[in-house]
Structure formats: structure tokens, C-alpha cells
Amino acid sequence: MSAQPCDDPAANPAPACALVIFGGSGDLTQRKLLPSLYNLARNGFLNEEFAIVALGSKPLSDDDMRERLAKAVHEFCSSPIDTSLLERLQHATYYRRGKFNEGRGLDELRAPLDEIAAKHGTQGNVIFYLATPPQAFGPIATGLGKAGLVNAPGKGPWTRIIIEKPFGRDFDSARELDRQLLEVFDEQQIHRIDHYLGKETVQNILLLRFTNGLFEPIWNRRYVDHVQILVAETLGVEGRGAYYDTSGALRDMLQNHMMQLLCLVAMEPPISFSSEDVRDEKVKVLHAIKPMSPDEIRRFAVRGQYGPGTIDGQPVPGYRQEPDVKPDSATDTFAAARFEVENWRWAGVPFYLRHGKRLPLRDTEITIQFRRAPLLLLPAAQQQAPNRLTIHVQPDERISIHFHAKCPGPVVRVTPVEMSFAYSDLAGESRSTGYETLIYDCMIGDSMLFHRADMIDAAWRVATPILDVWAAEPPTDFPNYAAGTWGPASAEELITRDGREWVQPRPR
């Protein structure tokens, strides 16, 4: 499918500001945040009056941090690198060591931030980015308030905060975290980041639906049979066993990222693309998902844990053999569930969500499967898969439509065909981290792609009953799927019981 490349947008730099990164010496900063800032600068979206202040416990100097910035840019950004631009960013990069993740010593930041504001012209505007373990979110917010580093909206230079997931472990803990945040910040200052919403294909869902007359008329229960959302990973816990063993697949992925994808698919047209109007419609979707009873959970929610197996021809250990994982762990590394959005558009249309680690392929995709034609005139058409629209989120960002066509020749034969649009046709091969849009939006004060407090509450209302039943009824069959397979047999039963089947992605 051909696509006309997009023209480069007119540069519209964000306001002057400083980005203060808690966890500034960590992996997320190195792989995602620093490359994102360079990409923004390269494309003209980062103000020249900008500074980076990385906070961490490692004994690093400013020069050490500047070297880390250069390494991150060379490793994770597209070539060729603009050395003069990189040097400008390095000149505006600083490091401070301390126990800041505990909310201690934050008053020591006031003088350095004032000096940096004067030197780099950041005008005192500050974004605090919490790239830290979740237990640090509350103490850091409280510490920032006590240190007097947070300005109320409209009172002096602006202050904003970005926090990574997880936003609590359940409904009650999420509420407690919000209470701590809101004691210091107003809701409009809080940006709960979801890096999935920074992906181009995910953002394109709204435009696909609401700017094309081809799709919106059939985006409802009359034409859609069901929806599948898959997030498959070939990786295991990759050294994060201590964290993951307290989290699991449902908490780590299904409750947040995948619920947001569901919202984008199912939401009603907003009255505008303003942040509040879009988020209002998304939260309505979450409220329309009725929490399941314990009996419904046993029937419509499935959990699994991988055992030893083979990935890409190489043997891999089971989850219980991973470092820092308990040898009798009951943590789920696979979760699948069937939800229904009980409103007029979607009544009776099931949404199947499936996520697992150590699956055969790395793939994230959304499949809209349409109903069959009311009368199939050719018997051979009965054997073909129904029409599908597939939104491929990663690793290759594209959108494809599956339908039927006639094979060439005098005999009438049916064959499946696919039309596909790849995002690389528009963007070329430039590499992005997925964080660029989100960081830029926070800088300009646009919250559309960030979670709002009521969205977090609504998502936990759906997920917490499942977690409660799973905690009360420990699994007796773990591990119940081998690494390199598509999950436990109960996941197949979840969908085949409805007369449907999983759409398995193909290697590309």
C-alpha cells in the first residue's frame, strides 16, 4: 500500500524548563529518557533554554552524567548524530547524588535549581520525572512539598510531575498514592505516564476511527463480532525478578496498558480532541465494564506461569528458576480475560485481552474481527477466516485489513488477502523511544495521553476483584505452560468455549 510521506512539521519548541529525573542513573533514563530528549532537540521541539538534572545514589560527577548522555544517544538514537546539538545538551546536564528517592535532602536542590535557571534561562519551570521504584513515589512527592519546590498552578513558574506505573497494587493502594500526590500537587500538574500511549500506532487509533468515514459506521455491535488485544513477550523477567514476583502479568500489563488500548478501541467520539474531552470518554468505557463476580472470574479470567522451554531454539529456565523469584512462587506470568463493555455500542461484543511472558513471538496487536456476511454464496468462503482489521503496535507499527478475493483463473476460488500500511512509509526508519510525544506533551501542559485519577480508579475496580479471587485461591498447576508456547490450555478454553479462536501473529 502506498503512502505519501509526511512533511516535517514546523518546529514548535516547548516552553523553557528543567527536567529533574529521580532515578537519573538508572536504566530507564539511559534507554528511554535521554535519547528522547535528544530526539526532541533534533526535531526542533526542545527549547534551547533547557536543562537536565539527574538525581541518583551512584557516585557520579557532572562529567560522568554527560558521558552517559552521549552513550545513550549513540546507542539508542538514529544516525548520524549531530555532535554540536549533543554537546549543547551535555553542557546543560548535571548530576546530584543523594538519598532523594527516600524524600530526603530535597531542600538541597533549591540552590542548584536556582543556579541552573539563571544559567540556562529555564525561567524556574520544572518537571520532576520519577523514574524510580513505585514505593518511592509517595515519599518523593511529600519531600518535594516540604522542601517548597512545588508551585501551585498560576502562582509563579510552573511545576509538573511525571510518575511511571504501577499506580498502586490495587484499588485501595492506588487511592492512597493519589492522596499523597494530591496533598502536594493539583491534578492538572500530575502526569501518570503510560509509554504505550506514546506509540504512533496507538495514537493513530483515534484518527483511524474519527477521521475516516470508512471505519466509524461499522465500529459497533452490528458489524463487529469481537475484539482481541494481545501483548506477547518472548522475554522473561530479565533481572527484575524481585519486582515482578510482587506484581505479575495482570498488574504489570493488563490492568493499565491493555485497558488503555481497550478504551481507545471502545470509546465514543469526543466532542473535541482536548485532553479532558478525550479522557472523559475513556473513563466512561471503564465504567461500562462491569466487575466480575467470583464465579465469573473463575470462568472468564485465566492465569498462567511459564516453566522451562525453548525460545528461538535456545533453552530457557522456568519462572521459578529465575533470579530473585521464590521457588514456589504463585505469581502469574500470563493473564487472559474476557470483558464486556455494557453500553449501546458494544453490548454483546466480547473483548478478549491476553498477555504473557516467554511466548513464541514479541508482538502487540489489536484485532477487530467483523461478523461474517449474512449469506455466503460460495461454499469455499465458509472455510475462510472472517474479515479483520489489525492494528500492529509493536515491533512493526502498521495497520492491516484482511478480506477475501477471487483467485485468478476460470474456476471460482476464494483466497484470503491482506492490505497493509506500515508507519515506516510515513516516518522512514528514524528510531524513536515512544517517550518523545509524552515528554513534549507534559512540557506544553497537554494531558490527553496521560492517566487521570478517576481512570486509575475505574481500571482498578475491574482488576481488583480478579486479583482478590486469585489471592484467595492459589493456583495448584503452576507452571502450566512451557516457555515458547502460547500459554496454558485454559486460555484456549476461554475463547473456544465461545466458538471463537485466538488470532495468532505470524513471524515477519
BAKOLVEX-59172 format. One record per residue (C-alpha): residue number from 1; x, y, z. Coordinates in steps of 0.5 Angstrom, whole numbers, plus 2048, in hexadecimal, padded with zeros to 3 digits. Layout:
# residues N
<i:NUM	east:X	north:Y	up:Z>
...
This chain:
# residues 508
<i:1	east:800	north:800	up:800>
<i:2	east:803	north:807	up:7FE>
<i:3	east:803	north:80D	up:803>
<i:4	east:805	north:814	up:802>
<i:5	east:80B	north:816	up:807>
<i:6	east:809	north:81B	up:80C>
<i:7	east:80C	north:822	up:80B>
<i:8	east:811	north:823	up:811>
<i:9	east:80C	north:827	up:816>
<i:10	east:80E	north:82F	up:817>
<i:11	east:812	north:82F	up:81E>
<i:12	east:80E	north:831	up:824>
<i:13	east:813	north:831	up:82A>
<i:14	east:810	north:82F	up:830>
<i:15	east:811	north:835	up:836>
<i:16	east:818	north:835	up:839>
<i:17	east:818	north:831	up:83F>
<i:18	east:81D	north:82C	up:843>
<i:19	east:81C	north:824	up:844>
<i:20	east:81D	north:822	up:84A>
<i:21	east:81E	north:81A	up:84A>
<i:22	east:81D	north:816	up:850>
<i:23	east:821	north:80F	up:84E>
<i:24	east:825	north:813	up:84A>
<i:25	east:82B	north:80E	up:84A>
<i:26	east:826	north:808	up:848>
<i:27	east:824	north:804	up:842>
<i:28	east:81E	north:808	up:840>
<i:29	east:822	north:80E	up:840>
<i:30	east:827	north:80B	up:83C>
<i:31	east:823	north:807	up:837>
<i:32	east:81D	north:80C	up:836>
<i:33	east:81D	north:813	up:839>
<i:34	east:824	north:815	up:837>
<i:35	east:823	north:813	up:830>
<i:36	east:81C	north:816	up:830>
<i:37	east:81F	north:81D	up:832>
<i:38	east:824	north:81D	up:82C>
<i:39	east:81F	north:81B	up:827>
<i:40	east:81A	north:820	up:829>
<i:41	east:820	north:825	up:829>
<i:42	east:822	north:823	up:822>
<i:43	east:81B	north:824	up:81F>
<i:44	east:81A	north:82B	up:822>
<i:45	east:815	north:829	up:828>
<i:46	east:81A	north:82A	up:82D>
<i:47	east:81B	north:831	up:830>
<i:48	east:822	north:834	up:830>
<i:49	east:821	north:836	up:837>
<i:50	east:821	north:82F	up:83A>
<i:51	east:825	north:82B	up:83F>
<i:52	east:825	north:824	up:841>
<i:53	east:827	north:823	up:849>
<i:54	east:828	north:81B	up:84A>
<i:55	east:827	north:819	up:851>
<i:56	east:829	north:813	up:854>
<i:57	east:82D	north:80F	up:859>
<i:58	east:833	north:80D	up:855>
<i:59	east:83A	north:811	up:856>
<i:60	east:83A	north:814	up:84F>
<i:61	east:83C	north:81B	up:84D>
<i:62	east:839	north:820	up:848>
<i:63	east:83E	north:81E	up:843>
<i:64	east:83C	north:816	up:844>
<i:65	east:835	north:818	up:843>
<i:66	east:837	north:81C	up:83D>
<i:67	east:83A	north:816	up:83A>
<i:68	east:834	north:811	up:83C>
<i:69	east:830	north:816	up:838>
<i:70	east:835	north:815	up:832>
<i:71	east:835	north:80E	up:832>
<i:72	east:82D	north:80E	up:833>
<i:73	east:82D	north:812	up:82D>
<i:74	east:832	north:80E	up:828>
<i:75	east:82F	north:807	up:82B>
<i:76	east:827	north:809	up:82A>
<i:77	east:826	north:80E	up:825>
<i:78	east:827	north:80F	up:81E>
<i:79	east:82D	north:810	up:81A>
<i:80	east:830	north:815	up:818>
<i:81	east:831	north:818	up:81F>
<i:82	east:831	north:820	up:81F>
<i:83	east:837	north:821	up:823>
<i:84	east:836	north:828	up:824>
<i:85	east:82F	north:827	up:827>
<i:86	east:831	north:821	up:82B>
<i:87	east:837	north:826	up:82E>
<i:88	east:832	north:82B	up:830>
<i:89	east:82D	north:826	up:833>
<i:90	east:833	north:824	up:837>
<i:91	east:835	north:82B	up:839>
<i:92	east:82E	north:82B	up:83C>
<i:93	east:82F	north:825	up:840>
<i:94	east:830	north:824	up:847>
<i:95	east:830	north:81E	up:84D>
<i:96	east:82F	north:81F	up:854>
<i:97	east:830	north:819	up:859>
<i:98	east:82C	north:818	up:85F>
<i:99	east:826	north:813	up:862>
<i:100	east:821	north:817	up:85E>
<i:101	east:81C	north:811	up:85D>
<i:102	east:81B	north:811	up:864>
<i:103	east:819	north:818	up:864>
<i:104	east:81F	north:81A	up:868>
<i:105	east:823	north:820	up:866>
<i:106	east:81F	north:823	up:861>
<i:107	east:81F	north:82A	up:864>
<i:108	east:827	north:82A	up:862>
<i:109	east:824	north:82A	up:85B>
<i:110	east:821	north:831	up:85B>
<i:111	east:828	north:835	up:85B>
<i:112	east:82A	north:831	up:855>
<i:113	east:824	north:831	up:851>
<i:114	east:824	north:839	up:852>
<i:115	east:82B	north:839	up:84F>
<i:116	east:829	north:835	up:849>
<i:117	east:823	north:839	up:848>
<i:118	east:828	north:83F	up:848>
<i:119	east:82D	north:83C	up:843>
<i:120	east:828	north:838	up:83E>
<i:121	east:822	north:83D	up:83E>
<i:122	east:81D	north:838	up:841>
<i:123	east:819	north:83D	up:844>
<i:124	east:818	north:839	up:84A>
<i:125	east:814	north:834	up:846>
<i:126	east:815	north:82D	up:849>
<i:127	east:812	north:826	up:847>
<i:128	east:814	north:820	up:84C>
<i:129	east:815	north:81A	up:849>
<i:130	east:814	north:814	up:84E>
<i:131	east:818	north:80E	up:84A>
<i:132	east:818	north:80A	up:851>
<i:133	east:815	north:804	up:854>
<i:134	east:80E	north:805	up:856>
<i:135	east:80F	north:805	up:85D>
<i:136	east:813	north:80C	up:85C>
<i:137	east:80D	north:810	up:859>
<i:138	east:80A	north:812	up:860>
<i:139	east:810	north:814	up:864>
<i:140	east:813	north:818	up:85E>
<i:141	east:80C	north:81C	up:85D>
<i:142	east:80C	north:81D	up:864>
<i:143	east:813	north:81F	up:864>
<i:144	east:812	north:824	up:85F>
<i:145	east:80C	north:827	up:862>
<i:146	east:810	north:828	up:869>
<i:147	east:816	north:82B	up:865>
<i:148	east:812	north:830	up:862>
<i:149	east:814	north:82E	up:85B>
<i:150	east:80C	north:82E	up:858>
<i:151	east:809	north:834	up:856>
<i:152	east:801	north:834	up:856>
<i:153	east:7FE	north:835	up:84F>
<i:154	east:7FE	north:83C	up:84D>
<i:155	east:803	north:83E	up:852>
<i:156	east:80A	north:83F	up:850>
<i:157	east:80E	north:83B	up:84B>
<i:158	east:80A	north:834	up:849>
<i:159	east:80C	north:82E	up:84D>
<i:160	east:809	north:827	up:84A>
<i:161	east:80B	north:820	up:84C>
<i:162	east:80B	north:819	up:848>
<i:163	east:80B	north:812	up:84B>
<i:164	east:80B	north:80C	up:848>
<i:165	east:807	north:806	up:849>
<i:166	east:805	north:802	up:84D>
<i:167	east:800	north:807	up:850>
<i:168	east:7FF	north:802	up:856>
<i:169	east:7FE	north:7FB	up:857>
<i:170	east:7F6	north:7FB	up:858>
<i:171	east:7F0	north:800	up:859>
<i:172	east:7F2	north:802	up:860>
<i:173	east:7F9	north:803	up:85F>
<i:174	east:7F8	north:807	up:858>
<i:175	east:7F3	north:80B	up:85C>
<i:176	east:7F9	north:80C	up:862>
<i:177	east:7FE	north:80E	up:85D>
<i:178	east:7F9	north:813	up:85A>
<i:179	east:7F8	north:816	up:861>
<i:180	east:800	north:817	up:862>
<i:181	east:800	north:81A	up:85B>
<i:182	east:7FA	north:81F	up:85C>
<i:183	east:7FD	north:822	up:862>
<i:184	east:803	north:825	up:85E>
<i:185	east:800	north:825	up:857>
<i:186	east:7FA	north:827	up:854>
<i:187	east:7F7	north:822	up:84F>
<i:188	east:7F9	north:826	up:849>
<i:189	east:800	north:826	up:84B>
<i:190	east:800	north:81E	up:84C>
<i:191	east:802	north:81B	up:845>
<i:192	east:802	north:813	up:846>
<i:193	east:805	north:810	up:840>
<i:194	east:804	north:80A	up:83C>
<i:195	east:809	north:809	up:837>
<i:196	east:804	north:805	up:833>
<i:197	east:800	north:80B	up:831>
<i:198	east:806	north:80F	up:82E>
<i:199	east:807	north:80A	up:829>
<i:200	east:805	north:80D	up:822>
<i:201	east:800	north:807	up:820>
<i:202	east:7FD	north:807	up:827>
<i:203	east:7FC	north:80F	up:826>
<i:204	east:7F9	north:80D	up:81F>
<i:205	east:7F3	north:809	up:821>
<i:206	east:7EF	north:810	up:823>
<i:207	east:7F1	north:813	up:81C>
<i:208	east:7EF	north:80C	up:818>
<i:209	east:7E9	north:80C	up:81C>
<i:210	east:7E6	north:813	up:81C>
<i:211	east:7E9	north:816	up:815>
<i:212	east:7E7	north:810	up:811>
<i:213	east:7E0	north:80F	up:80E>
<i:214	east:7E2	north:808	up:80C>
<i:215	east:7E3	north:806	up:813>
<i:216	east:7DF	north:809	up:818>
<i:217	east:7D8	north:807	up:815>
<i:218	east:7DA	north:800	up:816>
<i:219	east:7DD	north:801	up:81D>
<i:220	east:7D8	north:7FE	up:821>
<i:221	east:7D4	north:7F7	up:823>
<i:222	east:7D0	north:7F7	up:81D>
<i:223	east:7D6	north:7F5	up:819>
<i:224	east:7DC	north:7F3	up:81E>
<i:225	east:7DC	north:7EC	up:821>
<i:226	east:7E1	north:7ED	up:826>
<i:227	east:7E8	north:7F1	up:827>
<i:228	east:7EE	north:7EE	up:829>
<i:229	east:7F4	north:7F1	up:82D>
<i:230	east:7FB	north:7ED	up:82D>
<i:231	east:801	north:7EF	up:830>
<i:232	east:806	north:7EA	up:830>
<i:233	east:80D	north:7EA	up:832>
<i:234	east:813	north:7E5	up:831>
<i:235	east:817	north:7E8	up:837>
<i:236	east:817	north:7E5	up:83E>
<i:237	east:817	north:7EA	up:844>
<i:238	east:81F	north:7EC	up:842>
<i:239	east:822	north:7ED	up:848>
<i:240	east:81B	north:7F0	up:84B>
<i:241	east:819	north:7EA	up:84F>
<i:242	east:819	north:7EE	up:856>
<i:243	east:814	north:7F3	up:853>
<i:244	east:810	north:7EE	up:84E>
<i:245	east:80F	north:7E9	up:854>
<i:246	east:80B	north:7EE	up:857>
<i:247	east:807	north:7F0	up:851>
<i:248	east:805	north:7EB	up:84C>
<i:249	east:802	north:7EC	up:845>
<i:250	east:7FB	north:7EE	up:847>
<i:251	east:7FE	north:7F4	up:84B>
<i:252	east:804	north:7F5	up:846>
<i:253	east:801	north:7F6	up:840>
<i:254	east:7F9	north:7F4	up:83F>
<i:255	east:7F7	north:7F9	up:845>
<i:256	east:7FA	north:7FF	up:841>
<i:257	east:7FD	north:7FF	up:83A>
<i:258	east:7F8	north:7FA	up:838>
<i:259	east:7F2	north:7FD	up:83B>
<i:260	east:7F4	north:804	up:838>
<i:261	east:7F4	north:800	up:831>
<i:262	east:7ED	north:7FE	up:832>
<i:263	east:7EB	north:805	up:834>
<i:264	east:7EE	north:807	up:82D>
<i:265	east:7EA	north:802	up:829>
<i:266	east:7E3	north:802	up:82D>
<i:267	east:7E3	north:80A	up:82F>
<i:268	east:7DD	north:80E	up:82C>
<i:269	east:7DF	north:814	up:827>
<i:270	east:7E1	north:81A	up:82C>
<i:271	east:7DF	north:821	up:82B>
<i:272	east:7E6	north:823	up:829>
<i:273	east:7ED	north:821	up:82A>
<i:274	east:7EE	north:825	up:830>
<i:275	east:7F1	north:821	up:836>
<i:276	east:7EB	north:821	up:83A>
<i:277	east:7E6	north:81F	up:835>
<i:278	east:7EA	north:819	up:833>
<i:279	east:7EC	north:817	up:83A>
<i:280	east:7E4	north:818	up:83B>
<i:281	east:7E2	north:813	up:836>
<i:282	east:7E8	north:80E	up:838>
<i:283	east:7E5	north:80D	up:83F>
<i:284	east:7DE	north:80C	up:83D>
<i:285	east:7E1	north:806	up:83A>
<i:286	east:7E4	north:803	up:840>
<i:287	east:7DE	north:805	up:844>
<i:288	east:7DA	north:801	up:83F>
<i:289	east:7DE	north:7FA	up:840>
<i:290	east:7DA	north:7F7	up:846>
<i:291	east:7DF	north:7F4	up:84B>
<i:292	east:7DE	north:7EC	up:84B>
<i:293	east:7DB	north:7E8	up:851>
<i:294	east:7E0	north:7E3	up:854>
<i:295	east:7DC	north:7DD	up:84F>
<i:296	east:7DD	north:7E2	up:849>
<i:297	east:7E4	north:7E3	up:84B>
<i:298	east:7E5	north:7DB	up:84B>
<i:299	east:7E2	north:7DB	up:844>
<i:300	east:7E5	north:7E1	up:840>
<i:301	east:7EC	north:7E2	up:843>
<i:302	east:7F2	north:7DE	up:842>
<i:303	east:7F9	north:7DE	up:846>
<i:304	east:7FF	north:7DA	up:844>
<i:305	east:806	north:7D9	up:846>
<i:306	east:80C	north:7D7	up:841>
<i:307	east:810	north:7D1	up:842>
<i:308	east:817	north:7CF	up:83E>
<i:309	east:816	north:7CF	up:837>
<i:310	east:819	north:7D2	up:831>
<i:311	east:81A	north:7D9	up:82E>
<i:312	east:81D	north:7DA	up:827>
<i:313	east:820	north:7D3	up:827>
<i:314	east:823	north:7D4	up:82E>
<i:315	east:821	north:7D1	up:834>
<i:316	east:81F	north:7D6	up:83A>
<i:317	east:81D	north:7D5	up:841>
<i:318	east:816	north:7D5	up:844>
<i:319	east:814	north:7DB	up:848>
<i:320	east:815	north:7D7	up:84F>
<i:321	east:81C	north:7D7	up:84D>
<i:322	east:81D	north:7DE	up:84B>
<i:323	east:822	north:7E2	up:850>
<i:324	east:81E	north:7E5	up:856>
<i:325	east:818	north:7E1	up:855>
<i:326	east:815	north:7DD	up:85A>
<i:327	east:816	north:7D5	up:858>
<i:328	east:80E	north:7D4	up:85A>
<i:329	east:80C	north:7DB	up:857>
<i:330	east:805	north:7DB	up:855>
<i:331	east:806	north:7E2	up:851>
<i:332	east:802	north:7E2	up:84A>
<i:333	east:807	north:7E3	up:844>
<i:334	east:801	north:7E2	up:840>
<i:335	east:7FA	north:7E5	up:840>
<i:336	east:7F4	north:7E5	up:83C>
<i:337	east:7ED	north:7E7	up:83D>
<i:338	east:7E6	north:7E8	up:839>
<i:339	east:7E3	north:7EF	up:83B>
<i:340	east:7DC	north:7F2	up:838>
<i:341	east:7DB	north:7FA	up:837>
<i:342	east:7D4	north:7FA	up:839>
<i:343	east:7D1	north:800	up:835>
<i:344	east:7CD	north:801	up:82F>
<i:345	east:7D3	north:801	up:82A>
<i:346	east:7D6	north:7FB	up:82D>
<i:347	east:7D1	north:7F6	up:830>
<i:348	east:7D2	north:7EF	up:82F>
<i:349	east:7D9	north:7F0	up:82C>
<i:350	east:7DF	north:7ED	up:830>
<i:351	east:7E6	north:7F0	up:831>
<i:352	east:7EB	north:7EB	up:832>
<i:353	east:7F1	north:7ED	up:835>
<i:354	east:7F8	north:7E9	up:835>
<i:355	east:7FF	north:7EA	up:838>
<i:356	east:804	north:7E5	up:839>
<i:357	east:80C	north:7E5	up:83A>
<i:358	east:810	north:7DF	up:837>
<i:359	east:80B	north:7DF	up:831>
<i:360	east:80E	north:7DD	up:82A>
<i:361	east:80E	north:7E4	up:827>
<i:362	east:80E	north:7EB	up:829>
<i:363	east:808	north:7EE	up:827>
<i:364	east:803	north:7F3	up:829>
<i:365	east:7FD	north:7F4	up:825>
<i:366	east:7F5	north:7F6	up:825>
<i:367	east:7F1	north:7F1	up:820>
<i:368	east:7EA	north:7F4	up:81F>
<i:369	east:7E6	north:7EE	up:81C>
<i:370	east:7E0	north:7EF	up:818>
<i:371	east:7DA	north:7EB	up:817>
<i:372	east:7D9	north:7E6	up:811>
<i:373	east:7D5	north:7E8	up:80B>
<i:374	east:7CE	north:7E7	up:80C>
<i:375	east:7CE	north:7E2	up:806>
<i:376	east:7D4	north:7DE	up:804>
<i:377	east:7D2	north:7DC	up:7FD>
<i:378	east:7D9	north:7D8	up:7FC>
<i:379	east:7D9	north:7D2	up:800>
<i:380	east:7E1	north:7D3	up:800>
<i:381	east:7E0	north:7DA	up:803>
<i:382	east:7DE	north:7D6	up:809>
<i:383	east:7E5	north:7D4	up:80B>
<i:384	east:7E8	north:7DB	up:80A>
<i:385	east:7E9	north:7DF	up:811>
<i:386	east:7E4	north:7E5	up:812>
<i:387	east:7E7	north:7EC	up:810>
<i:388	east:7EB	north:7EF	up:815>
<i:389	east:7EE	north:7F6	up:816>
<i:390	east:7F5	north:7F5	up:81A>
<i:391	east:7F9	north:7FB	up:81D>
<i:392	east:800	north:7F8	up:81E>
<i:393	east:803	north:7FD	up:824>
<i:394	east:80A	north:7F9	up:824>
<i:395	east:80F	north:7F7	up:822>
<i:396	east:80D	north:7FA	up:81B>
<i:397	east:808	north:7FF	up:81B>
<i:398	east:803	north:7FE	up:816>
<i:399	east:7FB	north:7FD	up:814>
<i:400	east:7F9	north:7F7	up:810>
<i:401	east:7F2	north:7F5	up:80D>
<i:402	east:7F0	north:7EE	up:80C>
<i:403	east:7EB	north:7EC	up:807>
<i:404	east:7E9	north:7E7	up:801>
<i:405	east:7EB	north:7E8	up:7FA>
<i:406	east:7EA	north:7E3	up:7F4>
<i:407	east:7F0	north:7DF	up:7F1>
<i:408	east:7F2	north:7E0	up:7EA>
<i:409	east:7EF	north:7DB	up:7E5>
<i:410	east:7E9	north:7D8	up:7E2>
<i:411	east:7E7	north:7D5	up:7E9>
<i:412	east:7E4	north:7D9	up:7EE>
<i:413	east:7E8	north:7D8	up:7F4>
<i:414	east:7E9	north:7DC	up:7FA>
<i:415	east:7EF	north:7DE	up:7FE>
<i:416	east:7F1	north:7E3	up:804>
<i:417	east:7F5	north:7E9	up:802>
<i:418	east:7F8	north:7EF	up:806>
<i:419	east:7F8	north:7F6	up:805>
<i:420	east:7FE	north:7F9	up:80A>
<i:421	east:800	north:800	up:80B>
<i:422	east:807	north:801	up:80F>
<i:423	east:808	north:807	up:813>
<i:424	east:80F	north:807	up:811>
<i:425	east:80C	north:809	up:80A>
<i:426	east:80B	north:810	up:80D>
<i:427	east:811	north:810	up:812>
<i:428	east:816	north:80D	up:80F>
<i:429	east:81B	north:809	up:813>
<i:430	east:81C	north:80E	up:818>
<i:431	east:81C	north:80B	up:81F>
<i:432	east:818	north:80E	up:825>
<i:433	east:817	north:80B	up:82C>
<i:434	east:810	north:80D	up:82D>
<i:435	east:811	north:812	up:832>
<i:436	east:812	north:818	up:82E>
<i:437	east:80B	north:819	up:82D>
<i:438	east:809	north:818	up:834>
<i:439	east:80F	north:81D	up:837>
<i:440	east:80D	north:822	up:832>
<i:441	east:806	north:822	up:834>
<i:442	east:808	north:823	up:83B>
<i:443	east:80C	north:829	up:839>
<i:444	east:807	north:82C	up:836>
<i:445	east:801	north:82A	up:83B>
<i:446	east:7FD	north:825	up:837>
<i:447	east:7FB	north:820	up:83B>
<i:448	east:7F7	north:81C	up:836>
<i:449	east:7FC	north:816	up:835>
<i:450	east:7FC	north:815	up:83D>
<i:451	east:7F8	north:812	up:842>
<i:452	east:7F3	north:816	up:846>
<i:453	east:7F2	north:814	up:84E>
<i:454	east:7EB	north:811	up:84C>
<i:455	east:7ED	north:80D	up:846>
<i:456	east:7F2	north:809	up:84B>
<i:457	east:7ED	north:808	up:850>
<i:458	east:7E8	north:805	up:84B>
<i:459	east:7ED	north:801	up:848>
<i:460	east:7EF	north:7FE	up:84F>
<i:461	east:7E7	north:7FD	up:850>
<i:462	east:7E8	north:7F8	up:84A>
<i:463	east:7EE	north:7F5	up:84C>
<i:464	east:7EE	north:7F4	up:854>
<i:465	east:7E8	north:7EF	up:854>
<i:466	east:7EC	north:7EA	up:850>
<i:467	east:7F3	north:7EB	up:854>
<i:468	east:7EF	north:7EA	up:85A>
<i:469	east:7EC	north:7E4	up:858>
<i:470	east:7F3	north:7E1	up:855>
<i:471	east:7F6	north:7E3	up:85C>
<i:472	east:7F0	north:7DF	up:860>
<i:473	east:7F1	north:7D9	up:85B>
<i:474	east:7F8	north:7D8	up:85A>
<i:475	east:7FA	north:7D4	up:853>
<i:476	east:7FB	north:7CD	up:854>
<i:477	east:7FE	north:7CB	up:84D>
<i:478	east:804	north:7D0	up:84C>
<i:479	east:808	north:7D0	up:848>
<i:480	east:802	north:7CF	up:843>
<i:481	east:806	north:7D1	up:83C>
<i:482	east:80C	north:7D0	up:839>
<i:483	east:811	north:7D6	up:837>
<i:484	east:810	north:7D6	up:830>
<i:485	east:809	north:7D4	up:82F>
<i:486	east:802	north:7D9	up:82F>
<i:487	east:800	north:7D8	up:836>
<i:488	east:7FC	north:7D3	up:83B>
<i:489	east:7F7	north:7CE	up:838>
<i:490	east:7F2	north:7D2	up:83C>
<i:491	east:7F3	north:7D8	up:837>
<i:492	east:7F1	north:7D4	up:831>
<i:493	east:7EA	north:7D2	up:835>
<i:494	east:7E9	north:7D9	up:837>
<i:495	east:7E8	north:7DB	up:830>
<i:496	east:7E6	north:7D5	up:82C>
<i:497	east:7E0	north:7D4	up:831>
<i:498	east:7DD	north:7DA	up:82E>
<i:499	east:7DE	north:7D7	up:827>
<i:500	east:7E4	north:7DB	up:825>
<i:501	east:7EB	north:7DA	up:825>
<i:502	east:7F2	north:7DF	up:826>
<i:503	east:7F5	north:7E2	up:820>
<i:504	east:7FC	north:7E0	up:821>
<i:505	east:801	north:7E5	up:81E>
<i:506	east:806	north:7E3	up:818>
<i:507	east:80D	north:7E4	up:818>
<i:508	east:80F	north:7EA	up:814>
